[in-house]
Amino acid sequence: MIEHGALPGHLIAAADVLETRFEEVIAAYEERLLAIQSPLLGETKTREQVMAQARSVLAEVTVNLRGREVPPDVQQSAVRLSETIGASRASGSVHAFHSLRAVVAFSEAALSVLVENLPASQTSSIEVAAVAVAIQKSFTERVMRAAMAYADYLLEKAHESHADERRRISRELHDRVAHSIMVAFRSLEIFEMYKTKDLSKAQARLELAKGATQEALEVTRSLSRELRSGSAEEGLEVALTEFLDVNVPPAIRSRASVEGDESLVTPQVRDELFLILREGVRNAVTHSRAGTITIEVAINENQVEAAVEDDGRGFEPGEEATRASGAGLASMKERAALLGGTAGLMSTPGKGTRIEVFLPLLPRSRR
């Protein structure tokens, strides 16, 4: 610990200003967040977290500027707060980009109050820079903690999504492929029993075995194609059109259209969007009894807007938990949330269902 008298005068003066004008800094910070329309102030919970973090950082900065160490219990409390914020931002679909903008806003607020109130002898650029470094150091450590928690949450959700996909394929193999193979096997056994006794019954069983074998083969091929086409490497429109051709029954009309510059979307975001829309088509095929299914995607510099729409039977509000069970709507919402976006469903009985997806294209998502 540095003795008070050994500290540079401008650090002591800065600590005095920040301490006496504590609430003024906090108010200036909140004004800046409002000015940039930060979503961190959008809900009571996130607003309280943001302001608690700001107060904690400001208190830590004043302690550090005086050359003292933050007590261990206070440090642990700060770590827990940062980790809670990181997980909360991820679960609430608040992109990390907004946390970085908040850091800049806080630094601007603190430094503006500081420069206005430091004695004239303490406002040289070097001295102000030293204080700015102290502020940035404290906030950067918090952001690192929050970023780690944010990443851990996203990795966990990504793992859950992949596990859901594996379970779905496992169910398909068990419920459809294995069932068809068993039907074929039993039919061949019965064929053996009747082939010398009742030719017509034997022939019927042989035809059933052929049909079941053909069904198992087609399902296996379909699953194989899905495993190969889990991404949209050749472009969204190509991938979506191929998916519709393979997975939508011929009796249902289907089409996919993509407008805008796909190069604005990173491969990771593009592939996740493909998986979201793919799940929407599956729900429509399984539940809607539709005559037409369409996919529309519009890309601009700020976001991707996409929709899967059918003209099927629809359903009453509140029924989506039953109609889009398993790895359905919940999976789509989680995948969208991982990208900082949203997925929602609208339906009218007798008129069809529409699933809408909105994904932001922030600077890190552009090529």
Contacts in CASP RR format, 6 or more apart in sequence:
PFRMAT RR
TARGET T0000
AUTHOR 0000-0000-0000
METHOD contacts of the structure
MODEL  1
MIEHGALPGHLIAAADVLETRFEEVIAAYEERLLAIQSPLLGETKTREQV
MAQARSVLAEVTVNLRGREVPPDVQQSAVRLSETIGASRASGSVHAFHSL
RAVVAFSEAALSVLVENLPASQTSSIEVAAVAVAIQKSFTERVMRAAMAY
ADYLLEKAHESHADERRRISRELHDRVAHSIMVAFRSLEIFEMYKTKDLS
KAQARLELAKGATQEALEVTRSLSRELRSGSAEEGLEVALTEFLDVNVPP
AIRSRASVEGDESLVTPQVRDELFLILREGVRNAVTHSRAGTITIEVAIN
ENQVEAAVEDDGRGFEPGEEATRASGAGLASMKERAALLGGTAGLMSTPG
KGTRIEVFLPLLPRSRR
1 67 0 8 1.000
1 68 0 8 1.000
1 69 0 8 1.000
2 67 0 8 1.000
4 12 0 8 1.000
4 66 0 8 1.000
4 67 0 8 1.000
7 66 0 8 1.000
7 67 0 8 1.000
8 127 0 8 1.000
8 130 0 8 1.000
9 122 0 8 1.000
10 118 0 8 1.000
10 122 0 8 1.000
10 124 0 8 1.000
10 127 0 8 1.000
10 130 0 8 1.000
10 131 0 8 1.000
11 65 0 8 1.000
11 66 0 8 1.000
11 67 0 8 1.000
11 130 0 8 1.000
11 131 0 8 1.000
11 134 0 8 1.000
12 65 0 8 1.000
12 66 0 8 1.000
13 118 0 8 1.000
13 119 0 8 1.000
13 122 0 8 1.000
14 65 0 8 1.000
14 114 0 8 1.000
14 118 0 8 1.000
14 122 0 8 1.000
14 127 0 8 1.000
14 131 0 8 1.000
14 134 0 8 1.000
15 62 0 8 1.000
15 65 0 8 1.000
15 66 0 8 1.000
17 113 0 8 1.000
17 114 0 8 1.000
17 117 0 8 1.000
17 118 0 8 1.000
18 25 0 8 1.000
18 58 0 8 1.000
18 61 0 8 1.000
18 62 0 8 1.000
18 65 0 8 1.000
18 110 0 8 1.000
18 113 0 8 1.000
18 114 0 8 1.000
19 62 0 8 1.000
21 113 0 8 1.000
21 117 0 8 1.000
22 55 0 8 1.000
22 58 0 8 1.000
24 113 0 8 1.000
25 58 0 8 1.000
25 109 0 8 1.000
25 110 0 8 1.000
25 113 0 8 1.000
26 51 0 8 1.000
26 54 0 8 1.000
26 55 0 8 1.000
26 58 0 8 1.000
26 109 0 8 1.000
28 109 0 8 1.000
28 110 0 8 1.000
28 112 0 8 1.000
28 113 0 8 1.000
29 54 0 8 1.000
29 105 0 8 1.000
29 106 0 8 1.000
29 109 0 8 1.000
29 110 0 8 1.000
30 41 0 8 1.000
30 51 0 8 1.000
31 109 0 8 1.000
32 105 0 8 1.000
32 106 0 8 1.000
32 108 0 8 1.000
32 109 0 8 1.000
33 40 0 8 1.000
33 41 0 8 1.000
33 50 0 8 1.000
33 102 0 8 1.000
33 105 0 8 1.000
34 41 0 8 1.000
36 101 0 8 1.000
36 105 0 8 1.000
38 98 0 8 1.000
38 101 0 8 1.000
38 102 0 8 1.000
38 105 0 8 1.000
39 46 0 8 1.000
39 94 0 8 1.000
39 98 0 8 1.000
40 46 0 8 1.000
40 47 0 8 1.000
40 49 0 8 1.000
40 50 0 8 1.000
40 94 0 8 1.000
40 98 0 8 1.000
40 99 0 8 1.000
40 102 0 8 1.000
41 47 0 8 1.000
41 50 0 8 1.000
45 88 0 8 1.000
46 88 0 8 1.000
46 89 0 8 1.000
46 94 0 8 1.000
49 81 0 8 1.000
49 84 0 8 1.000
49 85 0 8 1.000
49 88 0 8 1.000
50 102 0 8 1.000
52 81 0 8 1.000
53 81 0 8 1.000
53 82 0 8 1.000
53 85 0 8 1.000
53 142 0 8 1.000
54 106 0 8 1.000
56 77 0 8 1.000
56 78 0 8 1.000
56 81 0 8 1.000
56 142 0 8 1.000
57 106 0 8 1.000
57 135 0 8 1.000
57 138 0 8 1.000
57 139 0 8 1.000
57 142 0 8 1.000
58 110 0 8 1.000
60 70 0 8 1.000
60 74 0 8 1.000
60 78 0 8 1.000
60 138 0 8 1.000
61 110 0 8 1.000
61 134 0 8 1.000
61 135 0 8 1.000
61 138 0 8 1.000
63 69 0 8 1.000
63 70 0 8 1.000
64 70 0 8 1.000
64 134 0 8 1.000
64 137 0 8 1.000
64 138 0 8 1.000
65 131 0 8 1.000
65 134 0 8 1.000
70 78 0 8 1.000
78 142 0 8 1.000
79 145 0 8 1.000
81 142 0 8 1.000
82 142 0 8 1.000
82 143 0 8 1.000
82 145 0 8 1.000
82 146 0 8 1.000
82 149 0 8 1.000
83 145 0 8 1.000
83 146 0 8 1.000
83 148 0 8 1.000
83 149 0 8 1.000
84 149 0 8 1.000
85 99 0 8 1.000
85 146 0 8 1.000
85 149 0 8 1.000
86 99 0 8 1.000
86 145 0 8 1.000
86 146 0 8 1.000
86 147 0 8 1.000
86 149 0 8 1.000
86 150 0 8 1.000
86 153 0 8 1.000
87 149 0 8 1.000
87 150 0 8 1.000
87 152 0 8 1.000
87 153 0 8 1.000
88 94 0 8 1.000
89 95 0 8 1.000
89 96 0 8 1.000
89 98 0 8 1.000
89 99 0 8 1.000
89 146 0 8 1.000
89 150 0 8 1.000
90 149 0 8 1.000
90 150 0 8 1.000
90 153 0 8 1.000
90 154 0 8 1.000
90 157 0 8 1.000
91 153 0 8 1.000
91 337 0 8 1.000
92 337 0 8 1.000
93 336 0 8 1.000
93 337 0 8 1.000
93 340 0 8 1.000
93 341 0 8 1.000
93 342 0 8 1.000
94 340 0 8 1.000
95 340 0 8 1.000
95 360 0 8 1.000
95 362 0 8 1.000
96 147 0 8 1.000
96 150 0 8 1.000
97 362 0 8 1.000
97 363 0 8 1.000
97 364 0 8 1.000
99 143 0 8 1.000
99 146 0 8 1.000
99 147 0 8 1.000
99 150 0 8 1.000
100 143 0 8 1.000
103 136 0 8 1.000
103 139 0 8 1.000
103 140 0 8 1.000
103 143 0 8 1.000
106 135 0 8 1.000
106 139 0 8 1.000
107 132 0 8 1.000
107 135 0 8 1.000
107 136 0 8 1.000
107 139 0 8 1.000
110 135 0 8 1.000
111 128 0 8 1.000
111 131 0 8 1.000
111 132 0 8 1.000
111 135 0 8 1.000
114 128 0 8 1.000
114 131 0 8 1.000
115 123 0 8 1.000
115 128 0 8 1.000
118 128 0 8 1.000
154 338 0 8 1.000
157 334 0 8 1.000
157 337 0 8 1.000
157 338 0 8 1.000
158 338 0 8 1.000
160 334 0 8 1.000
161 331 0 8 1.000
161 334 0 8 1.000
161 335 0 8 1.000
161 338 0 8 1.000
164 326 0 8 1.000
164 327 0 8 1.000
164 331 0 8 1.000
165 275 0 8 1.000
165 327 0 8 1.000
167 327 0 8 1.000
168 327 0 8 1.000
169 223 0 8 1.000
169 226 0 8 1.000
169 227 0 8 1.000
172 219 0 8 1.000
172 223 0 8 1.000
173 223 0 8 1.000
176 215 0 8 1.000
176 216 0 8 1.000
176 219 0 8 1.000
177 216 0 8 1.000
177 219 0 8 1.000
177 220 0 8 1.000
177 223 0 8 1.000
180 212 0 8 1.000
180 213 0 8 1.000
180 215 0 8 1.000
180 216 0 8 1.000
180 219 0 8 1.000
181 212 0 8 1.000
181 213 0 8 1.000
181 216 0 8 1.000
183 208 0 8 1.000
183 209 0 8 1.000
183 212 0 8 1.000
184 208 0 8 1.000
184 209 0 8 1.000
184 210 0 8 1.000
184 211 0 8 1.000
184 212 0 8 1.000
184 213 0 8 1.000
184 216 0 8 1.000
185 209 0 8 1.000
187 205 0 8 1.000
187 206 0 8 1.000
187 208 0 8 1.000
187 209 0 8 1.000
187 212 0 8 1.000
188 205 0 8 1.000
188 206 0 8 1.000
188 209 0 8 1.000
190 201 0 8 1.000
190 202 0 8 1.000
190 205 0 8 1.000
191 202 0 8 1.000
191 205 0 8 1.000
191 206 0 8 1.000
191 209 0 8 1.000
193 202 0 8 1.000
194 201 0 8 1.000
194 202 0 8 1.000
194 205 0 8 1.000
195 202 0 8 1.000
222 246 0 8 1.000
222 247 0 8 1.000
225 246 0 8 1.000
226 247 0 8 1.000
229 239 0 8 1.000
229 242 0 8 1.000
229 243 0 8 1.000
230 271 0 8 1.000
230 274 0 8 1.000
230 275 0 8 1.000
230 278 0 8 1.000
231 239 0 8 1.000
231 267 0 8 1.000
231 270 0 8 1.000
231 271 0 8 1.000
231 274 0 8 1.000
232 238 0 8 1.000
232 239 0 8 1.000
232 240 0 8 1.000
232 270 0 8 1.000
232 271 0 8 1.000
232 273 0 8 1.000
232 274 0 8 1.000
233 239 0 8 1.000
233 267 0 8 1.000
235 258 0 8 1.000
235 262 0 8 1.000
235 270 0 8 1.000
236 258 0 8 1.000
236 262 0 8 1.000
236 265 0 8 1.000
236 270 0 8 1.000
236 273 0 8 1.000
236 274 0 8 1.000
236 297 0 8 1.000
237 256 0 8 1.000
237 257 0 8 1.000
237 258 0 8 1.000
237 297 0 8 1.000
239 274 0 8 1.000
240 256 0 8 1.000
240 258 0 8 1.000
240 274 0 8 1.000
240 277 0 8 1.000
240 278 0 8 1.000
240 295 0 8 1.000
240 297 0 8 1.000
241 255 0 8 1.000
241 256 0 8 1.000
243 274 0 8 1.000
243 278 0 8 1.000
243 281 0 8 1.000
244 254 0 8 1.000
244 255 0 8 1.000
244 256 0 8 1.000
244 281 0 8 1.000
244 293 0 8 1.000
244 295 0 8 1.000
247 281 0 8 1.000
247 282 0 8 1.000
247 285 0 8 1.000
248 254 0 8 1.000
248 281 0 8 1.000
248 285 0 8 1.000
248 293 0 8 1.000
249 285 0 8 1.000
251 291 0 8 1.000
252 285 0 8 1.000
252 290 0 8 1.000
252 291 0 8 1.000
252 292 0 8 1.000
252 293 0 8 1.000
253 291 0 8 1.000
253 292 0 8 1.000
253 293 0 8 1.000
254 281 0 8 1.000
254 292 0 8 1.000
254 293 0 8 1.000
254 294 0 8 1.000
254 295 0 8 1.000
255 294 0 8 1.000
255 295 0 8 1.000
256 294 0 8 1.000
256 295 0 8 1.000
256 296 0 8 1.000
256 297 0 8 1.000
257 294 0 8 1.000
257 295 0 8 1.000
257 296 0 8 1.000
257 297 0 8 1.000
258 297 0 8 1.000
258 299 0 8 1.000
259 296 0 8 1.000
259 297 0 8 1.000
259 298 0 8 1.000
259 299 0 8 1.000
260 298 0 8 1.000
260 299 0 8 1.000
260 300 0 8 1.000
261 299 0 8 1.000
262 270 0 8 1.000
262 299 0 8 1.000
263 367 0 8 1.000
264 299 0 8 1.000
264 300 0 8 1.000
264 301 0 8 1.000
264 361 0 8 1.000
264 365 0 8 1.000
264 366 0 8 1.000
264 367 0 8 1.000
265 273 0 8 1.000
265 299 0 8 1.000
265 304 0 8 1.000
265 361 0 8 1.000
265 365 0 8 1.000
266 365 0 8 1.000
266 366 0 8 1.000
266 367 0 8 1.000
269 304 0 8 1.000
269 339 0 8 1.000
269 359 0 8 1.000
269 361 0 8 1.000
269 365 0 8 1.000
272 335 0 8 1.000
272 338 0 8 1.000
272 339 0 8 1.000
273 297 0 8 1.000
273 304 0 8 1.000
273 306 0 8 1.000
273 339 0 8 1.000
273 357 0 8 1.000
273 359 0 8 1.000
275 335 0 8 1.000
276 306 0 8 1.000
276 332 0 8 1.000
276 335 0 8 1.000
276 336 0 8 1.000
276 343 0 8 1.000
276 357 0 8 1.000
277 295 0 8 1.000
277 297 0 8 1.000
277 306 0 8 1.000
277 308 0 8 1.000
277 357 0 8 1.000
279 327 0 8 1.000
279 328 0 8 1.000
279 331 0 8 1.000
279 332 0 8 1.000
280 308 0 8 1.000
280 328 0 8 1.000
280 332 0 8 1.000
280 355 0 8 1.000
281 293 0 8 1.000
281 295 0 8 1.000
281 308 0 8 1.000
282 328 0 8 1.000
283 308 0 8 1.000
283 323 0 8 1.000
283 324 0 8 1.000
283 328 0 8 1.000
283 329 0 8 1.000
283 353 0 8 1.000
283 355 0 8 1.000
284 290 0 8 1.000
284 293 0 8 1.000
284 308 0 8 1.000
284 310 0 8 1.000
284 312 0 8 1.000
284 353 0 8 1.000
285 293 0 8 1.000
287 323 0 8 1.000
287 324 0 8 1.000
288 310 0 8 1.000
288 312 0 8 1.000
288 313 0 8 1.000
288 314 0 8 1.000
288 352 0 8 1.000
288 353 0 8 1.000
289 312 0 8 1.000
289 313 0 8 1.000
290 310 0 8 1.000
290 311 0 8 1.000
290 312 0 8 1.000
290 313 0 8 1.000
290 352 0 8 1.000
291 310 0 8 1.000
291 311 0 8 1.000
291 312 0 8 1.000
292 310 0 8 1.000
292 311 0 8 1.000
293 308 0 8 1.000
293 309 0 8 1.000
293 310 0 8 1.000
294 308 0 8 1.000
294 309 0 8 1.000
294 310 0 8 1.000
295 306 0 8 1.000
295 307 0 8 1.000
295 308 0 8 1.000
296 306 0 8 1.000
296 307 0 8 1.000
296 309 0 8 1.000
297 304 0 8 1.000
297 305 0 8 1.000
297 306 0 8 1.000
298 304 0 8 1.000
298 305 0 8 1.000
298 306 0 8 1.000
299 361 0 8 1.000
300 361 0 8 1.000
301 361 0 8 1.000
301 366 0 8 1.000
302 360 0 8 1.000
302 361 0 8 1.000
303 358 0 8 1.000
303 359 0 8 1.000
303 360 0 8 1.000
303 361 0 8 1.000
304 357 0 8 1.000
304 358 0 8 1.000
304 359 0 8 1.000
304 361 0 8 1.000
305 356 0 8 1.000
305 357 0 8 1.000
305 358 0 8 1.000
306 356 0 8 1.000
306 357 0 8 1.000
306 358 0 8 1.000
306 359 0 8 1.000
307 354 0 8 1.000
307 355 0 8 1.000
307 356 0 8 1.000
307 357 0 8 1.000
308 354 0 8 1.000
308 355 0 8 1.000
309 352 0 8 1.000
309 353 0 8 1.000
309 354 0 8 1.000
309 355 0 8 1.000
310 352 0 8 1.000
310 353 0 8 1.000
310 354 0 8 1.000
311 351 0 8 1.000
311 352 0 8 1.000
312 350 0 8 1.000
312 351 0 8 1.000
312 352 0 8 1.000
312 353 0 8 1.000
313 349 0 8 1.000
313 350 0 8 1.000
313 352 0 8 1.000
314 347 0 8 1.000
314 348 0 8 1.000
314 349 0 8 1.000
314 350 0 8 1.000
314 351 0 8 1.000
314 352 0 8 1.000
314 353 0 8 1.000
315 323 0 8 1.000
315 347 0 8 1.000
315 349 0 8 1.000
315 353 0 8 1.000
316 347 0 8 1.000
316 349 0 8 1.000
317 347 0 8 1.000
320 329 0 8 1.000
320 345 0 8 1.000
320 347 0 8 1.000
324 330 0 8 1.000
324 345 0 8 1.000
329 343 0 8 1.000
329 344 0 8 1.000
329 345 0 8 1.000
329 355 0 8 1.000
332 343 0 8 1.000
332 344 0 8 1.000
332 355 0 8 1.000
332 357 0 8 1.000
333 342 0 8 1.000
333 343 0 8 1.000
333 344 0 8 1.000
335 343 0 8 1.000
336 342 0 8 1.000
336 343 0 8 1.000
336 357 0 8 1.000
336 358 0 8 1.000
336 359 0 8 1.000
339 359 0 8 1.000
339 360 0 8 1.000
340 359 0 8 1.000
340 360 0 8 1.000
341 357 0 8 1.000
341 358 0 8 1.000
341 359 0 8 1.000
341 360 0 8 1.000
342 357 0 8 1.000
342 358 0 8 1.000
343 355 0 8 1.000
343 356 0 8 1.000
343 357 0 8 1.000
343 358 0 8 1.000
344 355 0 8 1.000
344 356 0 8 1.000
344 357 0 8 1.000
345 353 0 8 1.000
345 354 0 8 1.000
345 355 0 8 1.000
345 356 0 8 1.000
346 353 0 8 1.000
346 354 0 8 1.000
346 355 0 8 1.000
346 356 0 8 1.000
347 353 0 8 1.000
347 354 0 8 1.000
END
